[in-house]
Amino acid sequence: MRASVRTPRRRGRLQAGIAAAAAFAVLFGACGQGGDREPAGGSDAAPNEMSSAAPAAASEAASVLPEVVQELEIDAAEYTFDISPDPSGGLAPGWTRVRLHNTGVEAHQVMFARLKDGVDLSELAAAGAGDSSGAGAIEFVDMIGGVSYIGPDHDITALVNLPEGAVIAMCYVPDADGVAHALLGMSTALTVSAAGADTRSLAPGPRDDEVRGTIELASDGYRVPDDLTTGWYHVTNTDTALHELALLGLGTPIADEDVGRLVADLAANRTPSVDLEAVGGMGAISAGFDGYLYLDLDAGDYLAVDFMPDPGDPRPHMLDGYYDTFRVA
């Protein structure tokens, strides 16, 4: 389950995160028209007003994983997802084990989003069409997790609680020109309903189903357990804003006074002065949602950052102090 890879030195990471919202509008709009398809540095981030009309309640902290209803094996390449079993017949609602394999030559991820209750598809499409950045469309969807980006020949596993209705799977990592993979075709519409229940037996996942601890995306930043041993972790967003957990391994320890400079470089899409390694993490989660992430981290120092913005504002949360460093013994 090792998921470590040198971070691609490419531009457009932030712009790609915003542009993914445009993919929501394009893909959901097509479906509607019958288409085929206190942390380091301190935290002063103000909660935004985004919330689901009917958010799924975050799971209570548990000592073991919730029951899994189905598994999706996803091979990610340029610029497509190959999903097994074929989801065209529909998927069941409930906890879904997602195993992402990067079979391409660029870094990839898979995140999931659902259309918010009461949102009209034409409204979403209009928001995407009227905002070239895509930031205006974010408020019309709930991000429900997934896995953060990893490099070629690596994989990572997470649990995502799929709700009934239309769900989109996408990769918003940018290509060399800063264009989000989702806008290059790396997005897929999924139909989730009770009729899509899969009675096939599940392939073995990580054998240990014990939950080691909880990683909280709180109003004042990340709250990470002191001891991140190999295993499953519950990831929950208790803030009122959208957040993600992108984990980057630091090649060498970094002084506290230099962390802010590194974060500023990442936010501005400048090549960092230190070596970084993308080790996965949890994709963006809206307020009130949660997921589970399997971590198998080498000993060393790590940086957790939130690239996501508030609706209509391209400023990433990490510039407001939403980042942290931690060490794995």
Buried (B, 14 or more C-beta within 10 A) or exposed (E): BEBBBBBBEBBBBBBBBBBBBBBBBBBBBBBBEEEEEEBBBEBEBEEBEBBBEEBBEBBEEEEEBBEBBBBBBBBBBBBBBEBEEEBEEBBBBBBBBBBBBBBBEBBBBBBBBBBBEEBEBEBBBBBBBEBEBBBBBBBBBBBBBBBBBBBBEBBBBBBBBBBBBBBBBBBBBBBEEBBBBBBBBBBBBBBBEEEBEBEEEEEEBBEEBEBBBBBBBBBBBBBBEEEBEEBBBBBBBBBBBBBBBBBBBBEEEBEEEEBBBBBBBBBEBEEBEBEBBBBBBBBBBBBBBBBBBBBBBEEBBBBBBBBBBBBBEEEBBBBBBBBBBBEBE
